Amino acid sequence: MLSVLASIAVSAVVIVLTTWRPWLTVLAVLCISWAICCITAFVLLLGWTINVFEATVIVLTIGLSFDYTLHIAVAYKSAPDFVVKEKVVYAIETVGAPVFMSAATNFLAGLALVCLRFSGGMVEVGGFNERNLPISNGAIERDEKSSTSEEKPLLDRDSFHTEFDTNAYLKDFYTNIDDPAMQMVLTFLPHIVARLPPQKTLLDFGAGPTIHVAVCFRNLVEHIYLADYLPQNREELCRWKSCQSTFDWSSPLKMIATHEGKNWTNLKKLEVETREKVSKILYCNAFENPAVQGPEHVVASFDIVNTIFTLEYCCNTLEEYQKAVKNVIDLVKPGGYFIMGGILEETWCSFGGRKFKCLYITKEFIFGCFRDAGLLVDEDKLCRYLEINGMFMICARKKGD
């Protein structure tokens, strides 16, 4: 709000110094303010919260509306006639065409985004679905490892205990955030969080050895629970919780801080704040119900359950996937939120020189699973869906009592 008011004030000063007409300045500022009100109303109508991204768009809108308004105001002032109607006609005849052409070029530039379509308040990107990418938890394996991994057999969930290398996983995907899936998560998850109301509890189901989800939610919830199936991942989380982990989370923290509008001078503070919110590190299994082992007063009553790039890697059949989705969504309390990231139409993934099986799923199938599990995926204002390059994220509410 302060940025918007400051921008309007600067616009008013420039207009009054240019025209030396106070009433003309007032009318110009009213036009700019009306444009801002329309944009803000449209954003709120979509059910969005005004955060850093939306505020930036609003400030940019001030610049666009100021440019057009100033040209018309100067032309009005320069009109040789003293009759208001004639001055208006002169201004339109003088700068009407250039202003219109300028607006038209902005519109044509926007056509480059024609492939974007809105789905429930978030942008859904289509038309770029590349398949058979070596993706692990959404990450694309580096070229130098791809040839090596192709020579190895596909490993299934029965191999996770012995073949899943926690250190290799962290090194490959979180030392440098250079794969599109991690970039997508770290870009859009903070915006999803910014649009949710404050809650009490969050469960990150299948967190692996990672903390980036917890960091994103640290200011939204009171208690964070991290859960994973593999003991080596839970051990790494325990080391991080007790400040004994040696892994450097700077790269993910920088991306999160950037999207939160913060600088990078005190990244450690983000970890400290997150540690204070992490209440427990739990065992989870998507094929059990309840799918996490924890205190009875916590299980099946989470306000938010998040699971990213998990279920398609632990399921061998569509029936197992449907059951796993239901078991995880059962952990969400009625009226709570379910957030999920996954890979569509993929059959394998790779990291650390190993290849793991990935269940082939489609958008139509997963939405059917969501509906059967009680998610309100057909409610525009309650469901946000993003898809790009075969990777998706969804945020939807569970039906209430």
C-alpha positions in Angstrom: 0.0 0.0 0.0 2.8 2.4 0.8 4.4 1.7 -2.6 1.1 2.4 -4.3 0.6 5.7 -2.4 4.2 6.8 -3.0 3.8 6.1 -6.8 0.6 8.1 -7.0 2.2 10.9 -5.1 5.2 11.0 -7.5 2.8 10.9 -10.4 0.9 13.9 -9.0 4.1 15.9 -8.6 5.2 15.2 -12.1 1.8 16.1 -13.6 1.5 19.3 -11.7 5.1 20.4 -12.6 4.3 19.6 -16.2 0.9 21.2 -16.6 0.8 23.8 -13.7 -2.9 23.1 -13.5 -4.0 21.8 -10.1 -7.5 20.8 -11.2 -6.1 19.0 -14.2 -3.7 17.2 -11.9 -6.5 16.2 -9.6 -8.5 14.7 -12.6 -5.4 12.9 -13.8 -4.7 11.4 -10.4 -8.3 10.3 -10.2 -8.0 8.5 -13.5 -4.8 6.7 -12.3 -6.5 5.8 -9.0 -9.5 4.4 -10.8 -7.3 2.2 -12.9 -5.6 0.9 -9.8 -8.9 0.3 -8.1 -10.1 -1.8 -11.1 -7.0 -3.9 -11.1 -7.1 -4.4 -7.4 -10.8 -5.3 -7.5 -10.1 -7.8 -10.2 -7.3 -9.5 -8.2 -9.5 -9.8 -5.2 -12.4 -11.1 -7.3 -10.2 -14.0 -8.3 -9.8 -14.8 -4.6 -6.1 -13.8 -4.5 -4.3 -12.2 -1.5 -2.4 -9.0 -2.2 1.2 -10.1 -1.7 4.6 -9.2 -3.3 3.7 -10.4 -6.8 0.3 -8.7 -6.9 1.7 -5.5 -5.4 4.3 -5.4 -8.1 1.7 -5.7 -10.8 -0.3 -2.9 -9.2 2.7 -0.6 -9.1 3.4 -1.4 -12.8 -0.2 -0.5 -13.6 0.4 2.9 -12.1 3.3 3.5 -14.5 1.2 2.4 -17.6 -1.8 4.5 -16.6 0.4 7.5 -15.7 2.0 7.5 -19.2 -1.3 7.7 -21.0 -2.8 10.1 -18.6 0.1 12.5 -18.8 0.1 12.7 -22.6 -3.6 13.5 -22.6 -3.3 16.1 -19.8 -0.4 17.9 -21.6 -2.4 17.9 -24.9 -5.4 19.3 -23.1 -3.3 22.1 -21.5 -1.7 22.9 -24.9 -5.1 23.3 -26.7 -5.4 26.9 -28.1 -9.2 27.1 -27.4 -10.7 28.2 -24.1 -13.8 26.1 -24.4 -13.5 22.8 -22.4 -15.3 20.7 -25.0 -13.0 22.0 -27.8 -9.9 21.4 -25.6 -11.0 17.8 -25.1 -11.5 17.3 -28.8 -8.1 18.8 -29.5 -6.4 16.5 -27.0 -8.1 13.5 -28.5 -7.2 14.5 -32.0 -3.6 15.3 -31.1 -2.6 12.3 -28.9 -5.5 10.0 -29.2 -4.0 7.9 -32.0 -0.5 7.6 -30.4 -2.0 6.7 -27.0 -4.2 4.1 -28.7 -1.3 2.6 -30.6 0.8 2.4 -27.4 -2.0 0.6 -25.7 -2.4 -1.7 -28.7 1.3 -2.6 -28.6 1.0 -3.5 -24.9 -2.0 -5.7 -25.8 -0.2 -7.4 -28.7 2.7 -8.1 -26.4 0.3 -9.8 -24.0 -0.7 -12.1 -26.8 2.6 -13.9 -26.2 1.0 -15.2 -23.1 -2.0 -16.6 -24.9 -0.9 -20.1 -24.0 -1.6 -19.3 -20.4 -5.1 -20.0 -19.1 -6.6 -19.4 -15.7 -7.7 -22.4 -13.6 -9.2 -21.6 -10.2 -7.2 -18.4 -9.7 -3.8 -19.7 -10.6 -2.1 -19.7 -14.0 -2.2 -23.1 -15.7 0.4 -23.5 -18.5 -0.3 -25.9 -21.3 1.2 -26.8 -24.6 4.7 -27.6 -23.4 4.4 -31.1 -22.2 7.7 -32.8 -23.0 7.8 -36.5 -22.1 10.4 -39.1 -21.2 12.5 -36.6 -19.2 14.7 -38.1 -16.6 12.9 -36.6 -13.6 13.4 -37.4 -10.0 11.1 -35.6 -7.5 10.6 -33.4 -10.5 14.3 -32.9 -11.2 16.1 -33.4 -14.5 19.2 -35.4 -14.2 22.4 -33.7 -15.4 23.6 -34.8 -18.9 26.8 -36.3 -17.7 24.9 -38.7 -15.4 22.1 -39.6 -17.9 24.2 -42.0 -20.0 25.4 -43.8 -16.8 21.9 -44.1 -15.3 20.5 -45.5 -18.6 22.8 -48.6 -18.2 21.4 -49.4 -14.8 18.1 -51.3 -14.2 15.0 -49.5 -13.0 14.6 -49.7 -9.2 11.3 -49.9 -7.5 10.1 -48.9 -4.0 11.5 -52.1 -2.6 15.0 -50.7 -3.3 14.5 -47.4 -1.6 15.9 -48.5 1.8 19.2 -49.6 0.2 19.5 -47.5 -3.0 18.1 -44.1 -2.0 21.2 -42.1 -1.2 20.1 -39.1 0.9 23.4 -37.2 0.5 23.4 -37.7 -3.3 19.8 -36.6 -3.5 20.5 -33.3 -1.6 23.6 -32.7 -3.6 22.0 -33.2 -7.0 18.9 -31.2 -6.4 19.4 -28.6 -3.7 23.0 -27.5 -4.0 22.2 -25.6 -7.2 18.5 -25.1 -8.1 19.0 -25.6 -11.8 16.3 -28.1 -12.7 12.8 -27.0 -13.7 10.8 -28.9 -11.2 12.5 -27.6 -8.2 12.4 -24.1 -9.7 8.6 -24.5 -10.2 8.1 -25.6 -6.6 10.2 -22.9 -5.1 8.6 -20.3 -7.3 4.9 -21.2 -6.9 4.8 -22.7 -3.4 5.5 -19.3 -1.7 2.7 -17.8 -3.7 0.3 -20.6 -2.8 1.2 -20.1 0.9 0.7 -16.3 0.6 -2.9 -16.9 -0.5 -3.8 -19.2 2.4 -5.3 -18.0 5.7 -3.2 -18.7 8.9 -3.5 -22.3 10.2 -2.4 -24.3 13.2 -0.8 -27.4 11.7 1.0 -28.5 8.5 2.1 -32.0 7.6 4.8 -32.4 4.9 4.1 -35.9 3.8 7.1 -37.6 2.1 9.3 -34.7 2.9 12.4 -36.7 2.2 15.5 -35.1 3.8 14.3 -31.6 2.8 13.1 -28.5 4.6 12.1 -26.1 1.8 8.4 -26.8 2.3 8.7 -26.2 6.0 10.5 -22.9 5.4 7.7 -21.7 3.0 5.1 -22.4 5.7 7.0 -21.2 8.7 5.0 -17.9 9.0 1.6 -19.4 8.2 1.3 -22.2 10.7 2.0 -22.8 14.4 3.2 -26.4 14.2 5.0 -28.2 11.4 5.3 -32.0 11.1 7.8 -33.5 8.7 7.1 -37.2 7.7 9.0 -39.6 5.5 9.1 -43.4 4.9 12.8 -43.8 4.7 14.8 -43.9 8.0 17.9 -42.3 6.3 15.8 -39.3 5.4 14.3 -39.0 8.9 17.8 -39.2 10.4 18.9 -36.3 8.2 15.9 -34.2 9.3 16.7 -35.0 12.9 20.3 -33.8 12.3 19.0 -30.6 10.8 16.6 -30.1 13.6 19.4 -30.5 16.1 21.7 -28.2 14.1 24.1 -31.1 13.3 23.4 -31.3 9.6 26.3 -30.2 7.3 24.2 -29.6 4.2 24.0 -26.0 3.0 20.5 -24.9 2.2 21.5 -21.4 0.9 20.3 -21.9 -2.7 16.7 -22.9 -1.9 16.6 -20.3 0.9 17.7 -17.6 -1.5 14.8 -18.4 -3.9 12.3 -18.5 -1.1 13.5 -15.2 0.4 13.4 -13.6 -3.0 9.7 -14.6 -3.6 8.9 -13.4 -0.1 10.4 -10.0 -0.9 13.3 -10.4 1.6 17.0 -9.9 1.0 19.7 -12.6 1.4 21.6 -11.0 4.3 20.2 -13.3 7.0 19.3 -16.6 5.5 20.1 -18.5 8.7 17.2 -16.7 10.3 14.8 -18.5 8.0 16.2 -21.8 9.2 16.0 -20.7 12.9 12.4 -19.7 12.5 11.6 -23.0 10.8 13.2 -25.1 13.4 11.1 -23.4 16.1 8.0 -24.4 14.2 8.9 -28.0 13.5 7.3 -30.0 16.3 8.0 -33.6 15.2 9.6 -35.8 12.6 7.3 -38.7 11.8 7.2 -42.1 10.0 4.7 -42.3 7.1 3.5 -44.9 4.7 1.0 -44.0 2.0 -0.4 -47.6 2.0 -1.4 -47.5 5.7 -4.4 -45.7 7.3 -3.6 -43.5 9.1 -0.7 -42.9 6.8 1.5 -41.3 9.5 2.4 -42.6 13.0 2.0 -39.8 15.5 -0.1 -38.6 18.5 -3.8 -39.4 18.1 -4.8 -35.8 18.6 -2.6 -34.8 15.6 -3.2 -37.6 13.1 -6.2 -37.0 10.7 -6.6 -33.5 11.9 -4.0 -31.5 10.0 -5.1 -28.1 8.7 -2.8 -28.5 5.7 -1.2 -31.6 4.2 1.5 -31.1 1.6 3.1 -33.8 -0.6 5.3 -33.1 -3.5 6.7 -35.6 -6.0 6.1 -38.6 -3.7 3.1 -40.8 -4.5 3.9 -41.6 -8.2 7.3 -43.0 -7.1 6.0 -45.3 -4.4 3.0 -46.8 -6.3 3.3 -49.6 -8.8 -0.4 -49.6 -10.0 -3.2 -47.1 -10.5 -5.2 -48.8 -7.8 -2.3 -48.3 -5.4 -2.1 -44.7 -6.4 -5.8 -44.1 -5.8 -5.6 -45.7 -2.4 -2.5 -43.8 -1.5 -4.1 -40.5 -2.5 -7.1 -41.3 -0.3 -5.0 -42.3 2.7 -3.0 -39.0 2.5 -6.1 -36.8 2.0 -7.7 -38.6 5.0 -5.1 -36.9 7.1 -6.6 -33.5 6.2 -9.3 -32.3 8.5 -12.7 -31.4 7.0 -12.4 -28.0 5.4 -8.6 -28.2 5.4 -6.2 -27.7 2.5 -4.3 -30.3 0.4 -1.3 -29.3 -1.6 0.3 -31.7 -4.1 3.0 -31.6 -6.7 3.6 -34.4 -9.1 4.7 -35.7 -12.5 2.3 -36.6 -15.3 2.8 -39.2 -18.0 6.3 -40.3 -16.8 7.7 -43.8 -16.3 11.1 -43.3 -14.6 13.3 -40.8 -12.8 17.0 -40.6 -12.0 19.4 -39.1 -9.6 22.8 -40.1 -8.1 23.4 -42.4 -11.1 20.3 -44.5 -10.4 17.0 -44.9 -12.1 13.7 -45.3 -10.2 10.3 -46.3 -11.5 7.6 -43.7 -11.8 3.9 -44.6 -12.2 2.4 -43.3 -15.4 -0.6 -41.1 -14.5 -2.7 -38.5 -16.3 -4.4 -35.3 -15.3 -7.9 -36.9 -15.8 -7.0 -39.8 -13.6 -5.5 -37.8 -10.7 -8.5 -35.4 -10.7 -10.8 -38.4 -10.4 -8.7 -39.6 -7.4 -9.0 -36.2 -5.8 -12.8 -36.1 -6.3 -13.2 -39.6 -4.8 -11.1 -38.6 -1.8 -13.3 -35.6 -1.1 -11.4 -32.7 -2.6 -13.3 -29.7 -4.0 -11.3 -29.7 -7.2 -14.3 -28.3 -9.2 -14.7 -25.2 -7.1 -12.9 -22.4 -8.9 -12.2 -20.2 -5.9 -11.1 -23.2 -3.7 -8.8 -25.0 -6.2 -5.7 -23.7 -7.8 -3.9 -25.8 -10.4 -0.6 -25.3 -12.3 0.9 -27.5 -15.0 4.0 -27.0 -17.0 6.2 -29.4 -18.8 4.4 -32.4 -17.4 4.8 -31.2 -13.8 1.8 -30.0 -11.8 0.9 -28.4 -8.5 -2.5 -28.3 -7.0 -4.0 -26.6 -3.9 -7.6 -27.6 -3.0 -9.8 -27.7 0.0 -11.3 -30.9 1.5 -15.1 -31.1 1.9 -16.3 -29.9 5.3 -18.5 -31.8 7.7 
